[in-house]
Amino acid sequence: MAYQTYPTTPPVQERGKVTTRIRAGFGLRGPRRELHVLASADLSALSFPVGDDGVLIGEDYPEQRPSVLGLFRPTAYDVVLVGGVWTAQVLALRAAATGARVAVETARPQLWAPLAQAAGGGQPCVTVHQIGRLGAQGASVSAPVLVVRDLGPKPPRSRLSATPWQSTLTLLPFLGPNAARVLNSADLVGVQRVSPPEAELIGRLLTVSGEDVAALPTLGDEYTLWATRIRRQYVRLDPAQAEQQLLGPARRVD
C-alpha cells in the first residue's frame, strides 16, 4: 500500500479551531466485496464512509473523516494511552459495541463500575477486576478481548500471556519512571495533552517531530496524537449522545 505524504503542521486549539494534521490509517484491511451499484439519487443516503474494519476512535483532519483502529488481530496488540480515563472509557465502550469483551484491571474501580453496569444492556461485556486478580480471558477470533490496565503512572508488568485476538490498552495519566519501558514495548501510542517536559521525552522515545512536541502541551481535551514508529495521526474524539450522558463531556484530567 502506498502512503500519501501530508504536511507536518499539527492541530492546536486556538479560538475553537483546529489546523491541519497528519493522516495515516491504523486499521486492518477490511473485507472486500463485490461492488454495488446505486442510482445517483441514492448516494445522499450514504452518510458513513466504508473503509478499514475496527473501532472508531474519532475523526481526523483536515478531511474530518472517521479514523478507525484495527484493535483486534490474530496476534497480541499493545496500545498505550498517555491521557485521561474519559478517553479510555469511550474506547472501551466502542470496543464492546463491536462485540468484544472488555476486562478492566484498575486501582480505581469506582470510576469503572458505572460503565460496566451500563454497558451491554445487562450483559457482562465489561468486567472490573482488582489489581492482580485478572485471569486468562480465553480470547478467540469469535470472542476478542480488550484488557484495559488503569494502574497509574507506574504499572506493573502484566501477568497475562500474550494471546491472539487479545489487545491491551494501558492507561498512563502521566509519564512515570518506567515510561520508556512501557512506551517502547507498545505497538501504538496515543498521547493527549502533556507537560512540555513530557512532550520532550515523548519526542525522543517515539521520534516525534519538533512541531508535534510543541503542539502536545496545547491540545484540547478531545484530541489525541496516535503514533507508531513510522506514522502519526491527530484524532478528535467526539462522543455520541449516549456516551456523553454516561461519561460526561471530554476531559483530560480525571
Backbone torsions as a table, in degrees:
resi	resn	phi	psi	omega
1	MET	NA	133.9	178.4
2	ALA	-90.5	138.1	-179.9
3	TYR	-107.5	141.6	-178.0
4	GLN	-90.2	140.6	179.5
5	THR	-87.6	134.8	-177.9
6	TYR	-121.4	161.3	177.1
7	PRO	-60.1	155.0	-176.6
8	THR	-96.8	12.5	179.3
9	THR	-77.7	117.6	-176.4
10	PRO	-82.8	161.7	176.6
11	PRO	-79.4	137.2	173.7
12	VAL	-130.1	156.8	179.8
13	GLN	-85.4	116.7	-179.3
14	GLU	-147.0	108.3	179.6
15	ARG	54.2	40.1	175.6
16	GLY	75.9	9.4	-178.1
17	LYS	-116.8	159.0	179.2
18	VAL	-128.5	135.3	179.5
19	THR	-90.1	-160.9	-173.2
20	THR	-73.1	167.7	179.2
21	ARG	-146.6	179.3	179.0
22	ILE	-102.1	131.2	-176.7
23	ARG	-108.8	132.8	174.7
24	ALA	-154.0	143.1	-177.5
25	GLY	-87.6	134.6	178.1
26	PHE	-110.3	-5.3	-175.7
27	GLY	-82.2	162.5	173.4
28	LEU	-75.4	157.6	175.8
29	ARG	-64.5	128.0	-177.4
30	GLY	-81.5	171.9	179.6
31	PRO	-65.1	140.7	-179.2
32	ARG	-105.1	119.6	-177.3
33	ARG	-111.0	172.5	173.7
34	GLU	-66.3	149.0	-178.8
35	LEU	-68.0	143.0	176.1
36	HIS	-105.8	147.5	-178.2
37	VAL	-108.6	128.1	177.9
38	LEU	-123.1	148.5	171.8
39	ALA	-71.7	151.4	-177.8
40	SER	-59.3	-29.9	-179.7
41	ALA	-69.2	-19.9	-178.1
42	ASP	-90.2	-9.3	-175.5
43	LEU	-64.5	-31.3	-178.4
44	SER	-65.3	-18.1	179.9
45	ALA	-77.5	-14.4	-179.8
46	LEU	-84.7	99.6	-176.8
47	SER	-102.5	-7.6	-177.9
48	PHE	-127.7	120.9	-176.6
49	PRO	-68.4	148.5	178.0
50	VAL	-94.2	128.9	-177.6
51	GLY	-155.6	-141.9	-177.3
52	ASP	-69.2	151.7	177.6
53	ASP	-78.4	150.6	175.5
54	GLY	149.9	-159.7	-177.7
55	VAL	-102.0	130.1	179.1
56	LEU	-72.4	117.4	-177.1
57	ILE	-107.6	6.5	178.2
58	GLY	135.8	-159.9	178.6
59	GLU	-128.1	145.3	-177.7
60	ASP	-95.6	179.0	-179.3
61	TYR	-134.8	153.1	4.0
62	PRO	-86.8	-3.5	-175.9
63	GLU	-70.1	-22.8	-176.5
64	GLN	56.4	44.1	177.3
65	ARG	-104.4	153.3	-179.3
66	PRO	-59.0	136.9	173.9
67	SER	-103.7	125.6	-173.4
68	VAL	-118.2	132.6	178.3
69	LEU	-107.2	120.4	174.6
70	GLY	-75.2	84.9	-168.6
71	LEU	-78.4	-33.7	-174.4
72	PHE	-109.0	126.6	-168.9
73	ARG	-139.3	163.9	178.4
74	PRO	-72.6	3.3	172.3
75	THR	-129.8	160.1	177.4
76	ALA	-61.4	146.9	-176.0
77	TYR	-138.0	125.4	-176.1
78	ASP	-112.7	125.2	178.7
79	VAL	-120.4	136.1	175.0
80	VAL	-117.6	130.9	176.2
81	LEU	-117.0	114.1	173.2
82	VAL	-91.0	95.9	-173.3
83	GLY	-178.1	-154.0	-174.6
84	GLY	-98.7	159.2	-179.5
85	VAL	-66.5	-26.3	179.8
86	TRP	-58.6	-47.5	180.0
87	THR	-64.5	-42.5	178.5
88	ALA	-61.7	-36.9	-179.3
89	GLN	-71.0	-38.1	175.7
90	VAL	-62.7	-43.4	178.6
91	LEU	-63.6	-38.2	178.1
92	ALA	-64.5	-43.3	178.1
93	LEU	-61.3	-42.5	-177.8
94	ARG	-71.3	-32.8	173.9
95	ALA	-65.4	-41.7	177.8
96	ALA	-64.2	-32.9	179.6
97	ALA	-66.9	-22.2	177.0
98	THR	-82.2	-4.5	-179.1
99	GLY	104.6	1.6	179.1
100	ALA	-80.9	154.8	170.2
101	ARG	-90.8	143.6	-178.7
102	VAL	-120.5	124.1	177.1
103	ALA	-116.6	121.0	-175.0
104	VAL	-107.8	120.3	172.5
105	GLU	-103.0	116.7	-168.6
106	THR	-147.8	149.7	170.8
107	ALA	-91.3	0.0	-179.6
108	ARG	-126.5	63.9	-177.1
109	PRO	-61.1	-25.6	-179.9
110	GLN	-65.7	-22.8	178.5
111	LEU	-83.4	-25.1	-174.5
112	TRP	-101.6	-21.3	-177.0
113	ALA	-60.2	-44.5	178.3
114	PRO	-60.9	-37.2	178.2
115	LEU	-65.5	-43.3	-179.9
116	ALA	-62.3	-37.2	-180.0
117	GLN	-71.1	-33.8	-175.8
118	ALA	-85.4	-25.6	-174.6
119	ALA	-76.5	146.4	170.6
120	GLY	80.7	4.3	178.4
121	GLY	59.0	40.2	-179.8
122	GLY	96.2	-12.3	177.3
123	GLN	-84.5	142.3	-177.2
124	PRO	-78.3	61.3	-179.8
125	CYS	-83.4	-18.8	175.5
126	VAL	-124.5	122.7	179.2
127	THR	-122.0	148.9	-177.3
128	VAL	-116.1	133.1	-174.6
129	HIS	-129.8	147.2	174.8
130	GLN	-72.9	164.3	-179.0
131	ILE	-60.4	128.6	177.9
132	GLY	79.8	1.9	-177.6
133	ARG	-105.7	10.2	-177.5
134	LEU	-92.8	118.0	-179.2
135	GLY	-96.7	-174.5	179.6
136	ALA	-59.7	140.3	-172.9
137	GLN	-103.1	-12.1	177.8
138	GLY	64.5	43.1	-179.3
139	ALA	-67.3	147.6	177.5
140	SER	-151.1	174.0	-178.9
141	VAL	-62.9	-30.4	179.0
142	SER	-91.3	-9.1	179.9
143	ALA	-142.9	69.6	179.5
144	PRO	-68.0	157.6	-175.3
145	VAL	-132.2	137.3	170.1
146	LEU	-110.9	120.2	175.5
147	VAL	-98.5	120.0	177.8
148	VAL	-102.5	124.7	179.8
149	ARG	-112.3	102.9	179.0
150	ASP	-109.9	82.9	-170.0
151	LEU	-124.5	22.7	177.2
152	GLY	86.5	-174.7	-174.4
153	PRO	-74.5	-10.3	-179.6
154	LYS	-129.4	70.5	-176.3
155	PRO	-71.1	139.2	174.9
156	PRO	-71.4	165.1	177.0
157	ARG	-64.9	142.1	-178.9
158	SER	-71.5	142.6	176.9
159	ARG	-85.7	-10.6	-177.9
160	LEU	-79.3	139.9	176.2
161	SER	-77.5	148.7	175.5
162	ALA	-64.6	129.9	-173.6
163	THR	-135.7	138.8	173.9
164	PRO	-57.3	145.9	178.0
165	TRP	64.8	18.0	173.9
166	GLN	-123.9	117.3	-179.6
167	SER	-108.2	151.8	-179.6
168	THR	-121.0	129.8	174.3
169	LEU	-113.4	109.4	178.6
170	THR	-98.0	122.7	-178.1
171	LEU	-98.9	122.2	174.5
172	LEU	-113.0	114.3	178.0
173	PRO	-64.5	-31.4	172.6
174	PHE	-158.0	172.7	-175.6
175	LEU	-81.4	122.1	179.2
176	GLY	-97.1	-169.6	-176.5
177	PRO	-67.9	-22.1	178.7
178	ASN	-105.5	26.5	-177.0
179	ALA	-60.8	-38.1	-178.2
180	ALA	-61.1	-44.0	179.6
181	ARG	-63.3	-44.3	-176.5
182	VAL	-67.0	-45.1	-177.8
183	LEU	-70.2	-39.3	-177.4
184	ASN	-68.0	-25.8	-179.1
185	SER	-88.7	-4.7	-176.2
186	ALA	-84.0	147.0	172.9
187	ASP	-81.0	-29.0	-178.9
188	LEU	-147.5	138.1	-179.2
189	VAL	-124.5	129.6	172.4
190	GLY	-107.7	133.9	-177.5
191	VAL	-127.0	123.0	172.1
192	GLN	-97.6	-163.9	-175.9
193	ARG	-61.2	129.7	178.7
194	VAL	-133.1	169.5	178.1
195	SER	-73.1	159.0	177.5
196	PRO	-54.7	-43.6	177.1
197	PRO	-62.5	-37.9	177.3
198	GLU	-65.5	-40.0	178.1
199	ALA	-61.2	-39.3	178.2
200	GLU	-63.7	-41.7	179.1
201	LEU	-65.3	-42.8	177.8
202	ILE	-62.2	-39.8	178.0
203	GLY	-59.0	-39.3	179.9
204	ARG	-74.1	-40.6	-175.8
205	LEU	-73.4	-36.9	-174.4
206	LEU	-106.3	3.2	-177.6
207	THR	56.0	47.1	178.3
208	VAL	-84.4	144.2	-176.3
209	SER	-66.6	162.1	177.6
210	GLY	-61.8	-35.1	177.5
211	GLU	-62.5	-40.9	179.3
212	ASP	-69.4	-40.4	177.6
213	VAL	-58.5	-41.5	179.1
214	ALA	-70.2	-28.9	-176.4
215	ALA	-81.5	-30.0	-172.7
216	LEU	-57.7	-39.7	178.7
217	PRO	-70.8	-6.9	-176.3
218	THR	-109.5	-0.2	-174.6
219	LEU	-64.7	144.7	173.5
220	GLY	-71.9	166.8	-174.8
221	ASP	-60.9	-27.0	-174.0
222	GLU	-94.8	3.4	-175.6
223	TYR	-104.4	144.3	177.6
224	THR	-138.8	136.1	169.8
225	LEU	-94.1	116.0	176.3
226	TRP	-98.7	128.8	-172.3
227	ALA	-140.7	141.0	164.7
228	THR	-113.7	-169.8	180.0
229	ARG	-69.2	-22.7	-173.7
230	ILE	-122.2	-12.0	-177.3
231	ARG	-138.4	159.1	176.2
232	ARG	-152.4	154.9	-175.5
233	GLN	-157.2	131.1	174.0
234	TYR	-88.5	137.1	-176.5
235	VAL	-134.0	137.0	174.2
236	ARG	-103.2	122.6	-178.1
237	LEU	-98.0	107.2	-179.5
238	ASP	-103.0	112.6	-174.9
239	PRO	-70.3	146.7	171.5
240	ALA	-71.9	167.0	-176.5
241	GLN	-59.5	-43.5	-179.4
242	ALA	-65.0	-37.9	178.5
243	GLU	-66.2	-40.4	180.0
244	GLN	-69.0	-35.8	177.6
245	GLN	-64.8	-35.3	-178.8
246	LEU	-82.2	-42.3	-170.9
247	LEU	-107.1	-12.9	-176.1
248	GLY	84.6	-175.5	-179.5
249	PRO	-72.3	165.6	179.8
250	ALA	-60.7	139.9	178.0
251	ARG	-153.5	141.5	-179.9
252	ARG	-87.9	-38.0	-176.8
253	VAL	-100.0	131.2	-178.3
254	ASP	-85.2	NA	NA
